[in-house]
Amino acid sequence: MTFQSVYDFILAWQTLIGSLLALGAALWTVWAMHDQARSDDTRHQNDRARKKMAARARTPDALSEMSAYVRSAGKSLVIDEKRPLPPVAALTTLKDTIEHIDTKQAEQTFELVSWYQVQHSRLMGSDKPKKSNETKCSTISPFSELKSIGFLIMRETSLSKSDLSNPHARKWWEALRMP
């Protein structure tokens, strides 16, 4: 096999050889892109897992702050103390946490934040309750405020378990069912 015979073979089949080389390069490119996409997906999954762990690490502190707020709010209604300041850091943490936790827990956290917003609105509005024209009595009773606070505590204490197996949640639930 001489140089001339190799040259003649390449000259005769150069289109096929060029096509096979292009096909090989294209396959190698597709493999490299697939490998990069897999790497990006793994990195994304790791980032999500870290954010979820961070959210779960911040949640107990936020729930403790919410619990302290709820107790202070209940105490302010019972012994007529100054209204507590809203737990802004806890709310921010819980709202941020919703994005990174599982759907069921995110829904429960959303409900907790929603219950807080309703309870806080009622608590802040309880200094000047609206009067009914017919009965001339307050339409916002301390019991309804305590009931709202009780529901918030029930939501908070049963956040980790959706059933009422938590004794605190069961105690509040039974107390709130009474008229």
C-alpha positions as CSV (number, residue, x, y, z in Angstrom):
1,M,0.0,0.0,0.0
2,T,1.7,3.1,-1.2
3,F,1.1,6.7,-0.5
4,Q,-0.5,7.2,-4.0
5,S,-3.1,4.4,-3.4
6,V,-4.1,5.9,0.0
7,Y,-4.4,9.3,-1.7
8,D,-6.5,7.9,-4.5
9,F,-8.8,6.1,-2.0
10,I,-9.3,9.4,0.0
11,L,-9.9,11.3,-3.1
12,A,-12.5,8.8,-4.3
13,W,-14.3,8.6,-1.0
14,Q,-13.7,12.0,0.5
15,T,-17.4,12.9,0.6
16,L,-18.2,9.8,2.6
17,I,-15.2,10.2,4.9
18,G,-16.1,13.9,5.5
19,S,-19.7,12.9,6.3
20,L,-18.7,10.2,8.7
21,L,-16.3,12.6,10.5
22,A,-19.1,15.2,10.7
23,L,-21.5,12.6,12.0
24,G,-19.0,11.6,14.7
25,A,-18.4,15.2,15.7
26,A,-22.2,15.8,15.9
27,L,-22.6,12.7,18.1
28,W,-19.8,13.8,20.4
29,T,-21.4,17.2,20.6
30,V,-24.8,15.7,21.6
31,W,-23.1,13.5,24.2
32,A,-21.2,16.5,25.6
33,M,-24.4,18.6,25.8
34,H,-26.3,15.7,27.4
35,D,-23.5,15.4,30.0
36,Q,-23.6,19.1,30.7
37,A,-27.4,19.1,31.1
38,R,-27.2,16.1,33.5
39,S,-24.5,18.0,35.5
40,D,-26.7,21.2,35.6
41,D,-29.7,19.1,36.7
42,T,-27.6,17.5,39.5
43,R,-26.4,21.0,40.6
44,H,-29.9,22.3,40.5
45,Q,-31.2,19.4,42.6
46,N,-28.4,19.9,45.1
47,D,-29.2,23.6,45.4
48,R,-32.9,22.8,46.0
49,A,-31.9,20.2,48.6
50,R,-29.7,22.8,50.4
51,K,-32.4,25.4,50.3
52,K,-34.9,22.9,51.6
53,M,-32.6,22.0,54.5
54,A,-32.0,25.7,55.3
55,A,-35.7,26.4,55.2
56,R,-36.3,23.4,57.6
57,A,-33.5,24.6,59.9
58,R,-35.1,28.1,60.1
59,T,-38.7,26.9,60.6
60,P,-38.5,25.9,64.3
61,D,-37.2,29.3,65.3
62,A,-39.9,31.0,63.3
63,L,-42.6,28.8,64.8
64,S,-41.2,29.6,68.3
65,E,-41.5,33.3,67.6
66,M,-45.0,32.8,66.3
67,S,-45.9,30.8,69.4
68,A,-44.5,33.6,71.6
69,Y,-46.5,36.1,69.7
70,V,-49.7,34.1,70.0
71,R,-49.3,33.7,73.7
72,S,-48.6,37.4,74.1
73,A,-51.7,38.2,72.0
74,G,-53.8,35.9,74.2
75,K,-52.4,37.4,77.3
76,S,-53.0,40.9,76.1
77,L,-56.7,40.0,75.6
78,V,-57.1,38.3,78.9
79,I,-55.3,40.8,81.2
80,D,-55.6,43.8,79.0
81,E,-51.9,44.3,78.3
82,K,-50.3,46.2,75.5
83,R,-50.8,44.5,72.1
84,P,-47.6,42.5,71.0
85,L,-45.6,43.6,68.0
86,P,-46.0,41.5,64.9
87,P,-43.4,38.7,64.4
88,V,-42.0,40.2,61.2
89,A,-38.9,38.0,61.1
90,A,-40.9,34.8,61.7
91,L,-43.4,35.7,59.0
92,T,-40.7,36.5,56.5
93,T,-39.0,33.2,57.3
94,L,-42.3,31.2,56.9
95,K,-43.1,33.0,53.7
96,D,-39.7,32.2,52.3
97,T,-39.9,28.6,53.5
98,I,-43.1,28.0,51.6
99,E,-41.1,28.1,48.3
100,H,-38.6,25.3,49.3
101,I,-40.6,22.7,51.3
102,D,-42.9,19.9,50.2
103,T,-46.4,20.8,48.9
104,K,-48.3,19.5,51.9
105,Q,-46.1,21.3,54.4
106,A,-46.2,24.4,52.2
107,E,-50.0,24.4,52.3
108,Q,-50.0,24.1,56.0
109,T,-47.4,26.9,56.4
110,F,-49.5,29.1,54.1
111,E,-52.6,28.4,56.2
112,L,-50.6,29.3,59.4
113,V,-49.5,32.6,57.8
114,S,-53.1,33.3,56.6
115,W,-54.5,32.5,60.1
116,Y,-52.0,34.8,61.6
117,Q,-52.9,37.7,59.2
118,V,-56.6,37.3,60.1
119,Q,-55.9,37.0,63.8
120,H,-53.5,40.0,63.8
121,S,-56.1,42.1,62.0
122,R,-58.8,41.2,64.5
123,L,-56.4,41.8,67.4
124,M,-55.4,45.2,66.1
125,G,-59.0,46.2,65.4
126,S,-60.3,45.0,68.8
127,D,-59.4,48.4,70.5
128,K,-62.3,50.0,68.5
129,P,-64.9,47.3,67.9
130,K,-67.7,48.1,65.6
131,K,-71.1,48.5,67.2
132,S,-74.2,46.9,65.8
133,N,-77.1,49.2,65.2
134,E,-79.7,46.7,66.5
135,T,-78.1,45.5,69.7
136,K,-75.7,48.3,70.5
137,C,-73.1,45.8,71.6
138,S,-69.6,44.9,70.4
139,T,-69.6,42.6,67.4
140,I,-66.0,41.5,68.1
141,S,-66.0,39.7,71.4
142,P,-63.0,38.7,73.4
143,F,-64.1,35.1,73.0
144,S,-64.0,35.4,69.2
145,E,-60.5,36.9,69.4
146,L,-59.4,34.1,71.8
147,K,-61.0,31.6,69.5
148,S,-59.0,33.0,66.6
149,I,-55.8,32.9,68.6
150,G,-56.7,29.3,69.6
151,F,-57.0,28.3,66.0
152,L,-53.7,29.9,65.3
153,I,-52.1,28.0,68.1
154,M,-53.8,24.8,67.0
155,R,-52.4,25.3,63.4
156,E,-49.0,26.0,64.8
157,T,-48.8,23.1,67.2
158,S,-50.1,20.6,64.7
159,L,-48.1,21.9,61.8
160,S,-45.7,19.0,61.9
161,K,-48.6,16.5,62.2
162,S,-51.7,17.1,60.2
163,D,-53.9,15.0,62.5
164,L,-54.8,15.9,66.1
165,S,-52.5,13.5,67.7
166,N,-50.6,16.4,69.2
167,P,-52.0,16.8,72.7
168,H,-51.8,20.6,72.6
169,A,-53.6,20.8,69.3
170,R,-56.3,18.4,70.6
171,K,-56.7,20.4,73.8
172,W,-57.2,23.6,71.9
173,W,-59.5,22.0,69.4
174,E,-61.7,20.6,72.2
175,A,-61.7,23.9,74.0
176,L,-62.6,25.8,70.8
177,R,-65.5,23.5,69.9
178,M,-67.3,24.6,73.0
179,P,-69.8,27.5,72.4
